[in-house]
Amino acid sequence: LRFDLSRFDANGQEGADIDNLEAPSGGDVSLVATGCRFFGNVFEGLDVDLAAAPLATTPGTFHVLLENCAFEQNGLDGLLLDQEHEFAPGFAATIAVRGCIARANRLAGVHIDADAEGTYRLERLRCTANATDGVLVTSETNAGEVVLTASWLAGNLGYGARAGTGNKTLLASHCGFAGNQLGG
């Protein structure tokens, strides 16, 4: 699935709702969005659920790349990536969010619900003026790390970046945190 230079503005629910992106048994599936805008939607700007295909018997893989996109003034999270394949052993995801802006969303700017195995790279983000956290990582199950680098997280009403419930550790390097109400 690929979105390129597209606008998803002022929709009655999500700007785009990918429910579910299913990895087939033993196969790969990918989502790539470049240069897209998700602005002023009633729910999330972009809501992506990653799931194993029904009756999958061999692990599959998800590849997600979001690059140079803007998530602004949405009614919930600007971006929500939700791993729903935690009970499908061996399924894993590679998630990269690069060069994106998440500004003035009513919940988190970028929310990764990292409930399964995966590799996570959040790079060159600018998350400002969101009503909760700039970056929020949650996980109820699998342990692991989410890497956040070279990002600016400022003026959020929650934290600049936060690892919430669960088992994932958030590692930040070369980031700027300023003016977040509950802390960096």
C-alpha positions in Angstrom: 0.0 0.0 0.0 1.5 3.3 -1.0 0.5 7.0 -0.5 2.5 9.6 -2.2 2.0 13.4 -2.0 -1.6 13.0 -0.9 -3.9 15.1 1.3 -6.3 13.7 3.9 -8.0 16.8 5.3 -11.2 17.5 7.3 -12.7 14.0 7.2 -15.6 13.0 9.5 -13.5 10.2 11.1 -9.9 9.3 10.3 -7.9 10.9 7.5 -7.0 7.4 6.5 -7.9 4.2 8.4 -6.0 1.1 7.5 -7.9 -1.5 9.4 -6.3 -4.1 9.1 -3.1 -4.3 7.1 -2.7 -8.0 7.1 0.5 -10.0 6.6 -0.2 -13.2 4.8 1.1 -16.5 6.0 4.9 -16.6 5.3 4.7 -13.3 3.4 5.5 -9.6 3.6 3.3 -6.6 3.5 4.2 -2.9 3.4 2.9 0.5 3.8 4.8 3.5 2.5 3.6 7.1 2.8 5.7 10.0 1.6 5.0 13.7 1.6 1.4 13.3 2.7 -0.7 15.6 4.9 -3.3 14.5 7.5 -5.0 17.7 8.7 -8.1 18.5 10.7 -9.7 15.1 10.8 -12.3 14.3 13.5 -10.4 11.1 14.7 -6.8 10.2 14.0 -4.9 11.7 11.0 -3.6 8.2 10.1 -4.7 5.1 11.9 -2.9 1.8 10.9 -3.6 -1.6 12.5 -1.1 -4.3 11.7 -2.6 -7.8 11.9 -1.8 -11.4 11.0 -4.0 -12.8 8.2 -6.8 -15.1 9.5 -5.6 -18.7 9.8 -1.9 -17.7 9.1 0.3 -20.7 9.9 3.8 -19.2 9.0 5.0 -15.9 10.4 4.9 -12.9 8.1 6.5 -9.5 8.2 5.3 -5.9 8.2 7.3 -3.0 6.7 6.1 0.5 7.5 7.8 3.7 6.2 6.3 7.1 6.8 8.5 9.9 5.5 8.1 13.7 5.3 4.4 13.6 6.3 2.4 16.1 8.4 -0.1 15.2 11.1 -1.8 18.4 12.2 -4.9 19.4 14.2 -6.5 16.0 14.3 -9.2 15.2 16.9 -7.3 12.2 18.4 -3.7 11.1 17.7 -2.0 12.6 14.7 -0.5 9.2 13.9 -1.5 5.9 15.5 0.5 2.7 14.5 -1.1 -0.2 16.3 0.5 -3.7 16.3 -2.5 -6.1 16.6 -0.4 -9.3 15.9 0.9 -9.9 19.4 -0.7 -13.3 19.6 0.7 -14.5 16.2 4.1 -16.0 17.1 6.9 -14.9 14.9 5.2 -12.1 13.1 7.3 -8.9 13.3 7.3 -5.4 12.1 9.9 -2.9 10.9 8.6 0.6 11.5 10.4 3.8 10.4 8.9 7.3 10.8 11.2 10.0 9.4 11.1 13.7 8.9 7.5 14.0 10.0 5.6 16.8 11.7 3.0 16.2 14.4 1.4 19.5 15.6 -1.6 20.5 17.6 -3.4 17.1 17.7 -5.9 16.6 20.6 -4.0 13.5 21.8 -0.4 12.5 21.0 1.4 13.6 18.0 2.8 10.2 17.2 1.5 7.1 19.1 3.2 3.7 18.5 1.3 0.8 20.2 4.1 -1.6 20.0 2.5 -4.8 21.3 4.5 -7.3 19.2 8.0 -8.0 18.0 9.5 -5.2 15.9 12.2 -2.7 15.1 11.3 0.9 15.6 13.1 4.0 14.3 11.7 7.5 14.8 14.0 10.0 13.2 13.9 13.8 12.6 10.4 14.3 14.0 9.0 17.7 15.0 6.2 17.1 17.6 4.9 20.4 19.0 1.8 21.7 20.7 0.0 18.4 21.1 -2.7 18.1 23.8 -1.0 15.1 25.4 2.5 13.8 24.5 4.6 14.6 21.5 5.6 10.9 21.1 3.9 8.1 23.0 5.0 4.5 23.0 2.7 1.9 24.6 3.0 -1.9 24.9 1.1 -4.4 26.9 3.2 -7.5 25.8 6.5 -7.8 24.1 9.7 -6.2 25.4 12.0 -4.2 23.2 13.3 -0.8 22.3 12.1 2.1 20.3 14.8 4.5 19.1 14.0 8.3 18.8 16.8 10.4 17.2 17.4 13.9 16.0 13.9 15.1 17.0 12.4 18.3 18.4 9.6 17.8 21.0 8.3 21.1 22.4 5.3 22.8 23.9 3.2 19.6 24.4 0.7 19.6 27.2 1.9 16.1 28.3 5.5 14.9 27.9 7.8 15.5 25.0 8.3 11.7 24.6 7.0 9.0 26.9 7.0 5.2 27.1 3.7 4.5 28.7 2.2 1.2 29.8 4.1 -1.9 29.0 7.4 -3.3 28.2 9.1 -1.1 25.5 12.0 1.1 26.4 12.3 4.5 24.6 15.8 5.5 23.8 16.3 9.2 22.8 19.5 10.5 21.2 20.3 14.0 19.8 16.8 15.3 20.6 15.6 18.6 21.9 12.9 18.8 24.6 11.6 22.2 25.6 8.5 23.6 27.3 6.5 20.4 27.7 4.0 20.8 30.5 4.8 17.4 32.3 8.4 17.3 31.3 10.7 16.1 28.6 
